[in-house]
Amino acid sequence: MSLLEVKNLVVSYGAIKALRGISFSVEQGEVISLIGSNGAGKTTTLHSISNLIKKNSGSIFFEGTDITNLSADKIVKMGLIQVPEGRRVFANLSVKENLEMGAYLRKDKEQIKKDMEWGYELFPRLKERLSQLAGTLSGGEQQMLAMARALMSKPKLLLLDEPSMGLAPILVDEIFEIIKKISSAGTTILLVEQNAYKALSIANRAYILETGEITKDGKASDLITDKAVISAYLGG
């Protein structure tokens, strides 16, 4: 049984078909990349999984449970956590308060403390800025905070939407190193990313999304050397 299974997912915005019956799966412990250009349907896919938008048809299973029509808050309680595109930190709360918000559904105080410490290890910059308002952080620091906040929810599956967007190349490298560490620690990741080279370099498998359809999928190590993929997404 796959951790996440998406079957024949169709989503329309008015007359525009954003997703045209896509199907894919995520296995426990994997990093899966969804790659595609702007408007391919990547964010729509994540929003459909989290039930933040209305689906026309199709079904979504998480740990064998049908979550197609489950409310977004119940999906979060099951351990399916999304880091949205554009960070969306609580700008008027401190870094520490943002992290505490990530753990608001949890009662295991001792473990929360340990997870907080692990967050500081992964993101040492945040530890230096605990009392600073999140809105005053740089873009890269806000991205780190959004990821650290999501980890405080103890995700079984972490959905990352464009974590490198708008960041300087050196920060992009740092963010991807952190994603690798999160994966090594046992969190399964579904990564939506325009930086195809970076996404493929850390993924186990990947799906190529073009205008709402999956046109190719396979091992990331195969796709990174695929001529069509290189030409379309890797600047070849």
N, C-alpha and C positions, 0 to 999 in steps of 0.2 A: 504493500500500500504506500503510495506516494504521500509525502507530507502535505503537498498542495497539488490539486488537480483542477485544471481549468478546461472545460469542455464546450466547444462550439459557441463561444461567447460573441454575441452581437450587441453592439451599442451604436445608437444613432443620435446625432444632434440635429433635430429637424430632418431635413432631406439628406443630410450628409451622414454617410455610414462611416463611423470612426473605427469600428472593429467589425470584421466581416466573417465571423464564425471561427475565431482562433481557438486552438487547443494546445496546451502544454502542461508539463508537470515539473515539480521541484521535489527532489529526494532529500531526505534527512542529511544534514551535514554538507550539502552542496553550496557552491556559489554559482548562481545562474544569472547570466547577463541577457537583458533584452536590449537589442541594439537597433537603432533606426534613426532616420533624419527627423527634423522638426515636423510635427504633424503626422507622424507614422502611426500614432496610437499608443505610445509607450505609457504616458501618464494616465491616459484613459484606462489602460489595462490595470494599473495599480489602484486607481480610484474604484474600479469595478470590484476588485478583490476585497477592498476595504468597505465596500458598499457605500461609497460617498456619492455615487451617481447611479441613475436608473439604468438597468440593463433591459434590452429588448427581449433577448432569449439567451439560453445557455445555462450552464451550471458550474458551481465552484465548490470543491470539497477541500476541507482542511482537516487533517488527521482522520479522514474517513467520514467526517460529519458534513452534511450539506449546509453550507453557509450562504448560499446564493441570496436568500432574502433575509438573512439575519441582520439586525441593526448594527451600525458601526461600533457602538460602545460594547456590544456583546462580543463582536469579533476581536476587539482589543483585549477583552477579558480572557479570550482563548489563547492569547499570546501572539497574535498577528499584528505587528506594530509597523507603522509607516513613518519614515522621515520624509516630509513633503519637499517638493521642489521649492527653492527660495527660502529655505531654513525655517521660517515661521516660529521663531523663538518668542517667548513672552517678553517683549521689549522693556516693559516697566517693572519687571521682576529682576532680582539679582541672579547671578549665575547659579548660586546655591539653591535659590527658590525654584528656578527652572528645573534643576536636577531633582528636587524633592517632588515637583509636580509629576515627573516621570514615574515616581514610585507611589502615586496616590492610591492605587488600587491594592497595594501590598500591606500586609500586617506584620511581616517577619522582620522586626526592627534590627536584629543583629545582622541578618543577611543584607539588609538595606545598607547598613554601615560598611560592610565588606565590599558591596558592589560600588558604593560611592568611592571607596579607596581605589578600587580597580579602575574606575572612571578617571581618577586623577593620574593613575599610572599611564593609561592610554593617552590622556590629554593633559600633560603637565601644565600647559598654558592656562587651562581653566582653573587649576588649583591656585594659581597666582592672582586670579581675578574673581574669587568667590563672592565678594561683596559688591562687585561692579554690576551696574545695570546691563542686562543683556543687549539692549538697544545700542549701547555705546561700544560694543565689541566690533572688531573688523569682520569682514565677510567670512574669512577663513575660520575665525574664532567662533562665529555664530554657527557655521556648519558643524564644527566640532561639538558645540554645545547641543545642537539639535540631535546629533548622533548619540552623545553621552546621555541625554535625557531619554531617548528611546531605549537605550540599554538598561536604564533604571527600571523599565517595565518588565525586565526579564523576558525578552521576546523568544518565542520558539522559531519564528520566522520574521526576519527584518527586511522590510521593503525600503530600498533606498532609491529616491527619485533624484537623478542628476546631482550627485554629491559634489561633482567638480565644477559645476556651472559658475562662471564668473570669477573663478579663483586663479591666482598667479600660478604658473607652472610648478614652482617649488612647493607650493601648498597642495597642489593636485597630487604630487608624489607622496607627500606626507599623509594626505587623506587616504590614498590607496594602500599605503603601508599599514595604516590603522585598520582598514577594512580586512586586510589579510590577517591581522592579529585577532580581530573579532571572530573571524571564521575559524581560525586555529583553536580558539577557546571553546568552539562547539556550537556557535550560532549559525543557523542556516540563513542564507542571504539571497534575495532576489533583487538584482541591481539593474536599474534603468539608467542608461548613460549614453551621452552623445560621443564621448571620447572613446571610440570603439577600440583603439589599440590598448588603452589602459584597462578597459572592461574585460577584453579577451585575455589580457595577460594575467589576470587574477581569477578568472572563472574556470569552473569545471566544464560546463556546457553553456551554449548560447543559442538564442533564437533571433533571427533577423526579421524585423517587422517593417513591411513597406505598405503604405496606404491601407492600414488595417488588416493586412494578411501576413501570416508567417511564410516567408518565401524560402527560408533555409534554416536548418538547425543542425547541431552536431557538437562534437567536442570542440572546446574553445581553441585547443592547440591545432586542430585541423583548420578551423575557420580563419585563424590568424595568418595562415599561409595560402588561403583560397584566393585565386586570382580575381574572381568577381567581387569578393568582399574587400580585397585590397584596393581594387579600383574604385569601388563605391564609397568605402568608409575609412580607408587607411591612407588616403592621399597617394595611392600608387598610380 
